[in-house]
């Protein structure tokens, strides 16, 4: 599922080299933390969240076929924090 997310997201953004997908286990579920360039966040979210919702739907369907529980979160790194 991680490779799928990387493939889809890298195809959407302007800076694919900045995309990282990190799997984190939480309460029996795999949460994929998606980090990308701040200029590309809007492209991945899409108008009214349509793009990220489509990605989430496909991830849930694909993981259910394998008997897994997964979700994706966009993690925004704030460079102002010290």
Biopython code that builds the backbone (N, CA, C, O; Angstrom):
import numpy as np
from Bio.PDB.StructureBuilder import StructureBuilder

atoms = [
    (1, "UNK", "N", (0.822, -1.187, 0.000)),
    (1, "UNK", "CA", (0.000, 0.000, 0.000)),
    (1, "UNK", "C", (0.873, 1.260, 0.000)),
    (1, "UNK", "O", (0.500, 2.282, -0.575)),
    (2, "UNK", "N", (2.034, 1.174, 0.649)),
    (2, "UNK", "CA", (2.932, 2.324, 0.692)),
    (2, "UNK", "C", (3.417, 2.679, -0.714)),
    (2, "UNK", "O", (3.479, 3.855, -1.072)),
    (3, "UNK", "N", (3.758, 1.672, -1.505)),
    (3, "UNK", "CA", (4.226, 1.911, -2.872)),
    (3, "UNK", "C", (3.111, 2.528, -3.717)),
    (3, "UNK", "O", (3.370, 3.401, -4.544)),
    (4, "UNK", "N", (1.880, 2.078, -3.510)),
    (4, "UNK", "CA", (0.737, 2.647, -4.226)),
    (4, "UNK", "C", (0.587, 4.134, -3.919)),
    (4, "UNK", "O", (0.421, 4.947, -4.828)),
    (5, "UNK", "N", (0.647, 4.486, -2.637)),
    (5, "UNK", "CA", (0.500, 5.886, -2.242)),
    (5, "UNK", "C", (1.606, 6.746, -2.840)),
    (5, "UNK", "O", (1.343, 7.833, -3.353)),
    (6, "UNK", "N", (2.836, 6.264, -2.775)),
    (6, "UNK", "CA", (3.951, 7.022, -3.336)),
    (6, "UNK", "C", (3.754, 7.236, -4.839)),
    (6, "UNK", "O", (3.971, 8.337, -5.344)),
    (7, "UNK", "N", (3.349, 6.197, -5.540)),
    (7, "UNK", "CA", (3.139, 6.278, -6.987)),
    (7, "UNK", "C", (2.061, 7.310, -7.330)),
    (7, "UNK", "O", (2.268, 8.157, -8.199)),
    (8, "UNK", "N", (0.937, 7.243, -6.667)),
    (8, "UNK", "CA", (-0.180, 8.146, -6.960)),
    (8, "UNK", "C", (0.175, 9.596, -6.623)),
    (8, "UNK", "O", (-0.031, 10.497, -7.436)),
    (9, "UNK", "N", (0.707, 9.810, -5.426)),
    (9, "UNK", "CA", (0.995, 11.174, -4.979)),
    (9, "UNK", "C", (2.116, 11.799, -5.811)),
    (9, "UNK", "O", (2.030, 12.971, -6.178)),
    (10, "UNK", "N", (3.153, 11.038, -6.109)),
    (10, "UNK", "CA", (4.253, 11.583, -6.916)),
    (10, "UNK", "C", (3.786, 11.972, -8.316)),
    (10, "UNK", "O", (4.365, 12.862, -8.938)),
    (11, "UNK", "N", (2.751, 11.317, -8.809)),
    (11, "UNK", "CA", (2.186, 11.667, -10.110)),
    (11, "UNK", "C", (1.368, 12.949, -10.090)),
    (11, "UNK", "O", (1.108, 13.536, -11.140)),
    (12, "UNK", "N", (0.964, 13.383, -8.914)),
    (12, "UNK", "CA", (0.126, 14.577, -8.781)),
    (12, "UNK", "C", (0.908, 15.861, -8.519)),
    (12, "UNK", "O", (0.446, 16.948, -8.864)),
    (13, "UNK", "N", (2.075, 15.744, -7.917)),
    (13, "UNK", "CA", (2.773, 16.915, -7.405)),
    (13, "UNK", "C", (3.844, 17.446, -8.358)),
    (13, "UNK", "O", (4.254, 16.769, -9.300)),
    (14, "UNK", "N", (4.284, 18.676, -8.085)),
    (14, "UNK", "CA", (5.332, 19.303, -8.878)),
    (14, "UNK", "C", (6.724, 18.874, -8.432)),
    (14, "UNK", "O", (7.658, 18.839, -9.234)),
    (15, "UNK", "N", (6.858, 18.547, -7.143)),
    (15, "UNK", "CA", (8.155, 18.147, -6.590)),
    (15, "UNK", "C", (8.063, 16.729, -6.021)),
    (15, "UNK", "O", (7.956, 16.555, -4.807)),
    (16, "UNK", "N", (8.105, 15.714, -6.892)),
    (16, "UNK", "CA", (7.966, 14.334, -6.412)),
    (16, "UNK", "C", (9.102, 13.880, -5.507)),
    (16, "UNK", "O", (8.929, 12.958, -4.710)),
    (17, "UNK", "N", (10.261, 14.516, -5.623)),
    (17, "UNK", "CA", (11.389, 14.129, -4.769)),
    (17, "UNK", "C", (11.155, 14.495, -3.302)),
    (17, "UNK", "O", (11.824, 13.959, -2.418)),
    (18, "UNK", "N", (10.214, 15.399, -3.038)),
    (18, "UNK", "CA", (9.916, 15.830, -1.668)),
    (18, "UNK", "C", (8.873, 14.941, -0.986)),
    (18, "UNK", "O", (8.609, 15.109, 0.204)),
    (19, "UNK", "N", (8.281, 14.003, -1.717)),
    (19, "UNK", "CA", (7.215, 13.153, -1.167)),
    (19, "UNK", "C", (7.818, 12.011, -0.359)),
    (19, "UNK", "O", (8.685, 11.283, -0.843)),
    (20, "UNK", "N", (7.347, 11.862, 0.881)),
    (20, "UNK", "CA", (7.704, 10.706, 1.705)),
    (20, "UNK", "C", (6.444, 10.134, 2.334)),
    (20, "UNK", "O", (5.564, 10.871, 2.780)),
    (21, "UNK", "N", (6.372, 8.820, 2.360)),
    (21, "UNK", "CA", (5.249, 8.117, 2.980)),
    (21, "UNK", "C", (5.826, 7.242, 4.081)),
    (21, "UNK", "O", (6.660, 6.373, 3.827)),
    (22, "UNK", "N", (5.368, 7.482, 5.319)),
    (22, "UNK", "CA", (5.882, 6.755, 6.476)),
    (22, "UNK", "C", (4.745, 5.975, 7.134)),
    (22, "UNK", "O", (3.780, 6.579, 7.604)),
    (23, "UNK", "N", (4.842, 4.641, 7.175)),
    (23, "UNK", "CA", (3.806, 3.861, 7.868)),
    (23, "UNK", "C", (4.005, 3.897, 9.379)),
    (23, "UNK", "O", (5.119, 3.720, 9.872)),
    (24, "UNK", "N", (2.915, 4.129, 10.110)),
    (24, "UNK", "CA", (2.934, 4.157, 11.572)),
    (24, "UNK", "C", (1.784, 3.285, 12.067)),
    (24, "UNK", "O", (0.648, 3.440, 11.617)),
    (25, "UNK", "N", (2.073, 2.373, 12.989)),
    (25, "UNK", "CA", (1.036, 1.501, 13.551)),
    (25, "UNK", "C", (0.343, 2.199, 14.715)),
    (25, "UNK", "O", (0.999, 2.618, 15.669)),
    (26, "UNK", "N", (-0.976, 2.325, 14.640)),
    (26, "UNK", "CA", (-1.769, 2.914, 15.712)),
    (26, "UNK", "C", (-3.032, 2.088, 15.910)),
    (26, "UNK", "O", (-3.858, 1.986, 15.002)),
    (27, "UNK", "N", (-3.186, 1.506, 17.077)),
    (27, "UNK", "CA", (-4.400, 0.759, 17.439)),
    (27, "UNK", "C", (-4.784, -0.291, 16.402)),
    (27, "UNK", "O", (-5.954, -0.388, 16.034)),
    (28, "UNK", "N", (-3.829, -1.072, 15.929)),
    (28, "UNK", "CA", (-4.115, -2.129, 14.971)),
    (28, "UNK", "C", (-4.374, -1.642, 13.562)),
    (28, "UNK", "O", (-4.832, -2.407, 12.713)),
    (29, "UNK", "N", (-4.091, -0.395, 13.309)),
    (29, "UNK", "CA", (-4.314, 0.192, 11.990)),
    (29, "UNK", "C", (-3.001, 0.808, 11.514)),
    (29, "UNK", "O", (-2.244, 1.366, 12.308)),
    (30, "UNK", "N", (-2.744, 0.703, 10.231)),
    (30, "UNK", "CA", (-1.565, 1.347, 9.670)),
    (30, "UNK", "C", (-1.965, 2.723, 9.162)),
    (30, "UNK", "O", (-2.824, 2.851, 8.290)),
    (31, "UNK", "N", (-1.334, 3.747, 9.714)),
    (31, "UNK", "CA", (-1.574, 5.122, 9.290)),
    (31, "UNK", "C", (-0.374, 5.538, 8.453)),
    (31, "UNK", "O", (0.759, 5.539, 8.937)),
    (32, "UNK", "N", (-0.623, 5.887, 7.210)),
    (32, "UNK", "CA", (0.447, 6.350, 6.337)),
    (32, "UNK", "C", (0.534, 7.865, 6.450)),
    (32, "UNK", "O", (-0.387, 8.584, 6.063)),
    (33, "UNK", "N", (1.664, 8.343, 6.990)),
    (33, "UNK", "CA", (1.871, 9.779, 7.125)),
    (33, "UNK", "C", (2.516, 10.286, 5.845)),
    (33, "UNK", "O", (3.605, 9.852, 5.469)),
    (34, "UNK", "N", (1.844, 11.193, 5.192)),
    (34, "UNK", "CA", (2.270, 11.724, 3.910)),
    (34, "UNK", "C", (2.879, 13.103, 4.117)),
    (34, "UNK", "O", (2.213, 14.026, 4.585)),
    (35, "UNK", "N", (4.149, 13.230, 3.765)),
    (35, "UNK", "CA", (4.839, 14.519, 3.854)),
    (35, "UNK", "C", (5.219, 14.942, 2.446)),
    (35, "UNK", "O", (5.733, 14.146, 1.661)),
    (36, "UNK", "N", (4.959, 16.205, 2.140)),
    (36, "UNK", "CA", (5.280, 16.727, 0.826)),
    (36, "UNK", "C", (5.552, 18.210, 0.901)),
    (36, "UNK", "O", (5.352, 18.834, 1.943)),
    (37, "UNK", "N", (6.013, 18.781, -0.208)),
    (37, "UNK", "CA", (6.303, 20.208, -0.264)),
    (37, "UNK", "C", (5.017, 20.993, -0.002)),
    (37, "UNK", "O", (3.943, 20.611, -0.467)),
    (38, "UNK", "N", (5.137, 22.086, 0.741)),
    (38, "UNK", "CA", (3.940, 22.860, 1.106)),
    (38, "UNK", "C", (3.206, 23.403, -0.113)),
    (38, "UNK", "O", (1.991, 23.594, -0.066)),
    (39, "UNK", "N", (3.922, 23.653, -1.199)),
    (39, "UNK", "CA", (3.270, 24.157, -2.412)),
    (39, "UNK", "C", (2.396, 23.087, -3.075)),
    (39, "UNK", "O", (1.506, 23.417, -3.858)),
    (40, "UNK", "N", (2.642, 21.815, -2.770)),
    (40, "UNK", "CA", (1.898, 20.714, -3.396)),
    (40, "UNK", "C", (0.738, 20.199, -2.559)),
    (40, "UNK", "O", (-0.022, 19.351, -3.026)),
    (41, "UNK", "N", (0.584, 20.685, -1.347)),
    (41, "UNK", "CA", (-0.474, 20.186, -0.463)),
    (41, "UNK", "C", (-1.853, 20.400, -1.091)),
    (41, "UNK", "O", (-2.700, 19.507, -1.041)),
    (42, "UNK", "N", (-2.081, 21.556, -1.672)),
    (42, "UNK", "CA", (-3.370, 21.850, -2.294)),
    (42, "UNK", "C", (-3.693, 20.919, -3.446)),
    (42, "UNK", "O", (-4.854, 20.560, -3.648)),
    (43, "UNK", "N", (-2.678, 20.521, -4.206)),
    (43, "UNK", "CA", (-2.890, 19.602, -5.331)),
    (43, "UNK", "C", (-3.330, 18.231, -4.847)),
    (43, "UNK", "O", (-4.177, 17.589, -5.467)),
    (44, "UNK", "N", (-2.756, 17.787, -3.744)),
    (44, "UNK", "CA", (-3.103, 16.471, -3.213)),
    (44, "UNK", "C", (-4.472, 16.498, -2.550)),
    (44, "UNK", "O", (-5.229, 15.533, -2.656)),
    (45, "UNK", "N", (-4.796, 17.579, -1.876)),
    (45, "UNK", "CA", (-6.109, 17.686, -1.240)),
    (45, "UNK", "C", (-7.197, 17.849, -2.296)),
    (45, "UNK", "O", (-8.242, 17.204, -2.217)),
    (46, "UNK", "N", (-6.957, 18.703, -3.278)),
    (46, "UNK", "CA", (-7.934, 18.906, -4.344)),
    (46, "UNK", "C", (-9.062, 19.828, -3.929)),
    (46, "UNK", "O", (-9.179, 20.217, -2.767)),
    (47, "UNK", "N", (-9.877, 20.162, -4.893)),
    (47, "UNK", "CA", (-11.007, 21.045, -4.635)),
    (47, "UNK", "C", (-12.005, 20.350, -3.723)),
    (47, "UNK", "O", (-12.502, 19.269, -4.042)),
    (48, "UNK", "N", (-12.295, 20.975, -2.589)),
    (48, "UNK", "CA", (-13.205, 20.453, -1.568)),
    (48, "UNK", "C", (-12.796, 19.066, -1.070)),
    (48, "UNK", "O", (-13.640, 18.297, -0.609)),
    (49, "UNK", "N", (-11.495, 18.743, -1.161)),
    (49, "UNK", "CA", (-10.996, 17.476, -0.658)),
    (49, "UNK", "C", (-11.287, 16.276, -1.534)),
    (49, "UNK", "O", (-11.162, 15.136, -1.089)),
    (50, "UNK", "N", (-11.673, 16.519, -2.768)),
    (50, "UNK", "CA", (-12.061, 15.421, -3.652)),
    (50, "UNK", "C", (-10.895, 14.474, -3.941)),
    (50, "UNK", "O", (-11.081, 13.258, -3.945)),
    (51, "UNK", "N", (-9.707, 15.007, -4.180)),
    (51, "UNK", "CA", (-8.568, 14.167, -4.551)),
    (51, "UNK", "C", (-8.121, 13.296, -3.384)),
    (51, "UNK", "O", (-7.947, 12.089, -3.552)),
    (52, "UNK", "N", (-7.934, 13.881, -2.212)),
    (52, "UNK", "CA", (-7.496, 13.087, -1.061)),
    (52, "UNK", "C", (-8.563, 12.074, -0.665)),
    (52, "UNK", "O", (-8.225, 10.976, -0.222)),
    (53, "UNK", "N", (-9.824, 12.409, -0.809)),
    (53, "UNK", "CA", (-10.890, 11.460, -0.498)),
    (53, "UNK", "C", (-10.883, 10.279, -1.465)),
    (53, "UNK", "O", (-11.147, 9.146, -1.064)),
    (54, "UNK", "N", (-10.582, 10.539, -2.737)),
    (54, "UNK", "CA", (-10.485, 9.455, -3.718)),
    (54, "UNK", "C", (-9.300, 8.550, -3.390)),
    (54, "UNK", "O", (-9.412, 7.327, -3.472)),
    (55, "UNK", "N", (-8.168, 9.144, -3.020)),
    (55, "UNK", "CA", (-6.991, 8.368, -2.640)),
    (55, "UNK", "C", (-7.316, 7.516, -1.416)),
    (55, "UNK", "O", (-6.954, 6.341, -1.366)),
    (56, "UNK", "N", (-7.990, 8.095, -0.438)),
    (56, "UNK", "CA", (-8.358, 7.348, 0.776)),
    (56, "UNK", "C", (-9.298, 6.196, 0.450)),
    (56, "UNK", "O", (-9.149, 5.099, 0.988)),
    (57, "UNK", "N", (-10.267, 6.440, -0.431)),
    (57, "UNK", "CA", (-11.213, 5.381, -0.804)),
    (57, "UNK", "C", (-10.504, 4.203, -1.462)),
    (57, "UNK", "O", (-10.793, 3.048, -1.149)),
    (58, "UNK", "N", (-9.583, 4.491, -2.367)),
    (58, "UNK", "CA", (-8.842, 3.427, -3.033)),
    (58, "UNK", "C", (-7.932, 2.686, -2.057)),
    (58, "UNK", "O", (-7.785, 1.467, -2.146)),
    (59, "UNK", "N", (-7.326, 3.414, -1.132)),
    (59, "UNK", "CA", (-6.467, 2.798, -0.119)),
    (59, "UNK", "C", (-7.273, 1.867, 0.776)),
    (59, "UNK", "O", (-6.833, 0.756, 1.074)),
    (60, "UNK", "N", (-8.436, 2.306, 1.202)),
    (60, "UNK", "CA", (-9.290, 1.485, 2.067)),
    (60, "UNK", "C", (-9.749, 0.232, 1.327)),
    (60, "UNK", "O", (-9.737, -0.860, 1.896)),
    (61, "UNK", "N", (-10.151, 0.376, 0.071)),
    (61, "UNK", "CA", (-10.605, -0.774, -0.707)),
    (61, "UNK", "C", (-9.468, -1.767, -0.943)),
    (61, "UNK", "O", (-9.656, -2.975, -0.798)),
    (62, "UNK", "N", (-8.300, -1.262, -1.303)),
    (62, "UNK", "CA", (-7.157, -2.137, -1.551)),
    (62, "UNK", "C", (-6.685, -2.843, -0.298)),
    (62, "UNK", "O", (-6.327, -4.020, -0.351)),
    (63, "UNK", "N", (-6.678, -2.151, 0.822)),
    (63, "UNK", "CA", (-6.224, -2.764, 2.065)),
    (63, "UNK", "C", (-7.258, -3.771, 2.592)),
    (63, "UNK", "O", (-6.884, -4.773, 3.203)),
    (64, "UNK", "N", (-8.535, -3.516, 2.364)),
    (64, "UNK", "CA", (-9.575, -4.447, 2.805)),
    (64, "UNK", "C", (-9.450, -5.781, 2.073)),
    (64, "UNK", "O", (-9.696, -6.838, 2.654)),
    (65, "UNK", "N", (-9.067, -5.728, 0.798)),
    (65, "UNK", "CA", (-8.871, -6.966, 0.039)),
    (65, "UNK", "C", (-7.764, -7.814, 0.647)),
    (65, "UNK", "O", (-7.792, -9.041, 0.557)),
    (66, "UNK", "N", (-6.787, -7.154, 1.267)),
    (66, "UNK", "CA", (-5.671, -7.863, 1.885)),
    (66, "UNK", "C", (-5.909, -8.123, 3.370)),
    (66, "UNK", "O", (-5.044, -8.671, 4.052)),
    (67, "UNK", "N", (-7.069, -7.734, 3.868)),
    (67, "UNK", "CA", (-7.405, -7.950, 5.272)),
    (67, "UNK", "C", (-6.709, -6.982, 6.212)),
    (67, "UNK", "O", (-6.495, -7.300, 7.381)),
    (68, "UNK", "N", (-6.352, -5.802, 5.714)),
    (68, "UNK", "CA", (-5.662, -4.806, 6.517)),
    (68, "UNK", "C", (-6.560, -3.600, 6.754)),
    (68, "UNK", "O", (-7.552, -3.398, 6.054)),
    (69, "UNK", "N", (-6.199, -2.811, 7.742)),
    (69, "UNK", "CA", (-6.889, -1.546, 7.994)),
    (69, "UNK", "C", (-5.869, -0.436, 7.832)),
    (69, "UNK", "O", (-4.848, -0.418, 8.521)),
    (70, "UNK", "N", (-6.141, 0.487, 6.925)),
    (70, "UNK", "CA", (-5.197, 1.562, 6.630)),
    (70, "UNK", "C", (-5.922, 2.885, 6.481)),
    (70, "UNK", "O", (-7.116, 2.935, 6.188)),
    (71, "UNK", "N", (-5.164, 3.962, 6.692)),
    (71, "UNK", "CA", (-5.657, 5.299, 6.393)),
    (71, "UNK", "C", (-4.462, 6.182, 6.087)),
    (71, "UNK", "O", (-3.324, 5.821, 6.390)),
    (72, "UNK", "N", (-4.713, 7.339, 5.489)),
    (72, "UNK", "CA", (-3.635, 8.254, 5.128)),
    (72, "UNK", "C", (-3.892, 9.613, 5.765)),
    (72, "UNK", "O", (-5.026, 10.090, 5.813)),
    (73, "UNK", "N", (-2.818, 10.225, 6.252)),
    (73, "UNK", "CA", (-2.889, 11.566, 6.827)),
    (73, "UNK", "C", (-1.817, 12.424, 6.182)),
    (73, "UNK", "O", (-0.697, 11.961, 5.965)),
    (74, "UNK", "N", (-2.144, 13.658, 5.877)),
    (74, "UNK", "CA", (-1.152, 14.593, 5.388)),
    (74, "UNK", "C", (-0.563, 15.300, 6.593)),
    (74, "UNK", "O", (-1.276, 15.948, 7.358)),
    (75, "UNK", "N", (0.743, 15.169, 6.755)),
    (75, "UNK", "CA", (1.452, 15.775, 7.877)),
    (75, "UNK", "C", (2.173, 17.007, 7.359)),
    (75, "UNK", "O", (3.060, 16.914, 6.510)),
    (76, "UNK", "N", (1.786, 18.150, 7.875)),
    (76, "UNK", "CA", (2.423, 19.400, 7.464)),
    (76, "UNK", "C", (3.536, 19.712, 8.449)),
    (76, "UNK", "O", (3.298, 19.855, 9.649)),
    (77, "UNK", "N", (4.749, 19.817, 7.935)),
    (77, "UNK", "CA", (5.871, 20.182, 8.807)),
    (77, "UNK", "C", (5.925, 21.705, 8.887)),
    (77, "UNK", "O", (5.924, 22.401, 7.872)),
    (78, "UNK", "N", (5.972, 22.189, 10.092)),
    (78, "UNK", "CA", (5.991, 23.635, 10.320)),
    (78, "UNK", "C", (7.422, 24.053, 10.607)),
    (78, "UNK", "O", (7.946, 23.769, 11.685)),
    (79, "UNK", "N", (8.055, 24.717, 9.667)),
    (79, "UNK", "CA", (9.455, 25.115, 9.805)),
    (79, "UNK", "C", (9.625, 26.248, 10.818)),
    (79, "UNK", "O", (10.753, 26.555, 11.205)),
    (80, "UNK", "N", (8.523, 26.877, 11.258)),
    (80, "UNK", "CA", (8.620, 27.972, 12.226)),
    (80, "UNK", "C", (8.841, 27.455, 13.637)),
    (80, "UNK", "O", (9.310, 28.203, 14.495)),
    (81, "UNK", "N", (8.517, 26.196, 13.898)),
    (81, "UNK", "CA", (8.716, 25.635, 15.233)),
    (81, "UNK", "C", (10.191, 25.395, 15.476)),
    (81, "UNK", "O", (10.934, 25.019, 14.569)),
    (82, "UNK", "N", (10.602, 25.615, 16.706)),
    (82, "UNK", "CA", (12.024, 25.403, 17.032)),
    (82, "UNK", "C", (12.172, 24.319, 18.063)),
    (82, "UNK", "O", (13.290, 23.998, 18.464)),
]
sb = StructureBuilder()
sb.init_structure("model")
sb.init_model(0)
sb.init_chain("A")
sb.init_seg("    ")
for serial, (resi, resn, name, xyz) in enumerate(atoms, 1):
    if name == "N":
        sb.init_residue(resn, " ", resi, " ")
    sb.init_atom(name, np.array(xyz, "f"), 0.0, 1.0, " ", f" {name:<3s}", serial, name[0])
structure = sb.get_structure()
